[in-house]
């Protein structure tokens, strides 16, 4: 595959390159600023590089623009997974509802049609 230079043209960042990823492995990418790491990862995450990432693999691209906080790198990656966070909120909502049932303090909710 070839990786184009998205910063105003110029020569490709990579030419006639190949990559093979193995399931269950973790990968890191290092390089100086402006060398194309984000471009490469974006192309991989969008699966623009044909056959680089098997369809059975999940990729999560965490953008550099994340505002600083006290989270660890792992927490940042996990919290960036929108689907995972949505499921976690739903589980918490269900657990809270079950606790209310156990305490017997569940009130009937009215719908807009009943009100």
C-alpha atoms as a printed R data frame, in Angstrom:
    type eleno elety resid chain resno       x       y      z
1   ATOM     1    CA   UNK     A     1   0.000   0.000  0.000
2   ATOM     2    CA   UNK     A     2   0.944   3.638 -0.387
3   ATOM     3    CA   UNK     A     3   0.227   6.227  2.295
4   ATOM     4    CA   UNK     A     4  -0.268   9.701  0.809
5   ATOM     5    CA   UNK     A     5   1.127  12.852  2.381
6   ATOM     6    CA   UNK     A     6  -1.940  14.817  3.482
7   ATOM     7    CA   UNK     A     7   0.012  17.937  4.449
8   ATOM     8    CA   UNK     A     8   0.051  19.909  1.234
9   ATOM     9    CA   UNK     A     9   1.167  17.141 -1.065
10  ATOM    10    CA   UNK     A    10   4.723  16.042 -1.437
11  ATOM    11    CA   UNK     A    11   5.961  12.478 -1.681
12  ATOM    12    CA   UNK     A    12   3.972   9.635 -0.162
13  ATOM    13    CA   UNK     A    13   4.715   8.922  3.481
14  ATOM    14    CA   UNK     A    14   4.950   5.215  2.660
15  ATOM    15    CA   UNK     A    15   5.390   3.501 -0.700
16  ATOM    16    CA   UNK     A    16   4.945  -0.178 -1.482
17  ATOM    17    CA   UNK     A    17   4.568  -0.860  2.237
18  ATOM    18    CA   UNK     A    18   2.921  -3.868  3.838
19  ATOM    19    CA   UNK     A    19   1.675  -4.630  7.321
20  ATOM    20    CA   UNK     A    20   0.439  -7.756  9.047
21  ATOM    21    CA   UNK     A    21  -1.382  -7.596 12.368
22  ATOM    22    CA   UNK     A    22  -1.979 -10.635 14.540
23  ATOM    23    CA   UNK     A    23  -5.055 -11.126 16.668
24  ATOM    24    CA   UNK     A    24  -4.505 -10.783 20.410
25  ATOM    25    CA   UNK     A    25  -1.348  -8.666 20.102
26  ATOM    26    CA   UNK     A    26  -0.863  -5.050 21.140
27  ATOM    27    CA   UNK     A    27   0.964  -2.606 18.962
28  ATOM    28    CA   UNK     A    28   2.587   0.754 19.555
29  ATOM    29    CA   UNK     A    29   3.624   3.382 17.050
30  ATOM    30    CA   UNK     A    30   6.454   5.809 17.681
31  ATOM    31    CA   UNK     A    31   7.921   8.572 15.548
32  ATOM    32    CA   UNK     A    32   8.797  12.235 15.517
33  ATOM    33    CA   UNK     A    33   6.103  14.906 15.230
34  ATOM    34    CA   UNK     A    34   4.712  15.329 11.750
35  ATOM    35    CA   UNK     A    35   6.021  12.064 10.313
36  ATOM    36    CA   UNK     A    36   2.537  10.644  9.582
37  ATOM    37    CA   UNK     A    37   1.640   8.512 12.617
38  ATOM    38    CA   UNK     A    38  -1.874   9.957 12.871
39  ATOM    39    CA   UNK     A    39  -2.390   9.722  9.104
40  ATOM    40    CA   UNK     A    40  -1.324   6.070  9.178
41  ATOM    41    CA   UNK     A    41  -3.567   5.200 12.127
42  ATOM    42    CA   UNK     A    42  -6.525   7.060 10.606
43  ATOM    43    CA   UNK     A    43  -6.143   5.139  7.351
44  ATOM    44    CA   UNK     A    44  -5.972   1.881  9.308
45  ATOM    45    CA   UNK     A    45  -8.959   2.722 11.537
46  ATOM    46    CA   UNK     A    46 -11.049   3.610  8.473
47  ATOM    47    CA   UNK     A    47  -9.784   0.404  6.869
48  ATOM    48    CA   UNK     A    48  -8.532   2.400  3.884
49  ATOM    49    CA   UNK     A    49  -5.454   0.195  3.716
50  ATOM    50    CA   UNK     A    50  -6.919  -2.939  2.180
51  ATOM    51    CA   UNK     A    51  -6.409  -6.154  4.123
52  ATOM    52    CA   UNK     A    52  -4.217  -4.430  6.739
53  ATOM    53    CA   UNK     A    53  -6.768  -4.965  9.488
54  ATOM    54    CA   UNK     A    54  -8.896  -8.115  9.409
55  ATOM    55    CA   UNK     A    55 -12.637  -7.428  9.658
56  ATOM    56    CA   UNK     A    56 -12.736  -9.560 12.811
57  ATOM    57    CA   UNK     A    57 -10.407  -7.104 14.607
58  ATOM    58    CA   UNK     A    58 -11.715  -4.106 16.483
59  ATOM    59    CA   UNK     A    59  -9.800  -0.851 16.327
60  ATOM    60    CA   UNK     A    60 -10.272   2.234 18.468
61  ATOM    61    CA   UNK     A    61  -8.510   5.418 17.418
62  ATOM    62    CA   UNK     A    62  -8.062   7.889 20.280
63  ATOM    63    CA   UNK     A    63  -7.474  11.391 18.982
64  ATOM    64    CA   UNK     A    64  -4.623  13.576 20.211
65  ATOM    65    CA   UNK     A    65  -6.993  16.417 21.021
66  ATOM    66    CA   UNK     A    66  -8.242  14.809 24.238
67  ATOM    67    CA   UNK     A    67  -8.179  17.381 27.024
68  ATOM    68    CA   UNK     A    68  -5.780  16.544 29.841
69  ATOM    69    CA   UNK     A    69  -7.134  14.951 33.015
70  ATOM    70    CA   UNK     A    70  -6.087  12.503 35.708
71  ATOM    71    CA   UNK     A    71  -6.993   9.364 33.749
72  ATOM    72    CA   UNK     A    72  -4.348   6.783 32.923
73  ATOM    73    CA   UNK     A    73  -3.672   5.978 29.267
74  ATOM    74    CA   UNK     A    74  -5.724   2.779 29.592
75  ATOM    75    CA   UNK     A    75  -8.657   4.652 31.188
76  ATOM    76    CA   UNK     A    76  -8.551   7.216 28.375
77  ATOM    77    CA   UNK     A    77  -8.729   4.526 25.714
78  ATOM    78    CA   UNK     A    78 -11.546   2.675 27.491
79  ATOM    79    CA   UNK     A    79 -13.585   5.842 28.059
80  ATOM    80    CA   UNK     A    80 -13.165   6.759 24.388
81  ATOM    81    CA   UNK     A    81 -15.124   3.664 23.386
82  ATOM    82    CA   UNK     A    82 -18.602   5.181 22.978
83  ATOM    83    CA   UNK     A    83 -20.384   1.822 22.684
84  ATOM    84    CA   UNK     A    84 -18.707   0.482 25.826
85  ATOM    85    CA   UNK     A    85 -19.563   3.601 27.838
86  ATOM    86    CA   UNK     A    86 -23.186   3.488 26.646
87  ATOM    87    CA   UNK     A    87 -23.533  -0.151 27.702
88  ATOM    88    CA   UNK     A    88 -21.966   0.662 31.088
89  ATOM    89    CA   UNK     A    89 -24.520   3.468 31.654
90  ATOM    90    CA   UNK     A    90 -27.365   1.118 30.696
91  ATOM    91    CA   UNK     A    91 -26.102  -1.553 33.104
92  ATOM    92    CA   UNK     A    92 -25.920   1.032 35.902
93  ATOM    93    CA   UNK     A    93 -29.472   2.189 35.099
94  ATOM    94    CA   UNK     A    94 -30.720  -1.431 35.218
95  ATOM    95    CA   UNK     A    95 -28.902  -2.117 38.498
96  ATOM    96    CA   UNK     A    96 -30.377   1.027 40.060
97  ATOM    97    CA   UNK     A    97 -33.840  -0.057 38.938
98  ATOM    98    CA   UNK     A    98 -33.351  -3.503 40.475
99  ATOM    99    CA   UNK     A    99 -32.212  -1.939 43.754
100 ATOM   100    CA   UNK     A   100 -35.375   0.193 43.823
101 ATOM   101    CA   UNK     A   101 -37.463  -2.936 43.248
102 ATOM   102    CA   UNK     A   102 -35.668  -4.729 46.080
103 ATOM   103    CA   UNK     A   103 -36.335  -1.783 48.430
104 ATOM   104    CA   UNK     A   104 -39.954  -1.571 47.277
105 ATOM   105    CA   UNK     A   105 -39.731   2.136 46.495
106 ATOM   106    CA   UNK     A   106 -40.630   1.917 42.836
107 ATOM   107    CA   UNK     A   107 -43.283   4.374 41.745
108 ATOM   108    CA   UNK     A   108 -45.300   3.897 38.617
109 ATOM   109    CA   UNK     A   109 -43.942   6.048 35.860
110 ATOM   110    CA   UNK     A   110 -46.483   7.922 33.805
111 ATOM   111    CA   UNK     A   111 -46.125   8.363 30.104
112 ATOM   112    CA   UNK     A   112 -46.921  11.562 28.258
113 ATOM   113    CA   UNK     A   113 -50.199  10.036 27.085
114 ATOM   114    CA   UNK     A   114 -51.369   9.358 30.671
115 ATOM   115    CA   UNK     A   115 -50.365  12.774 32.047
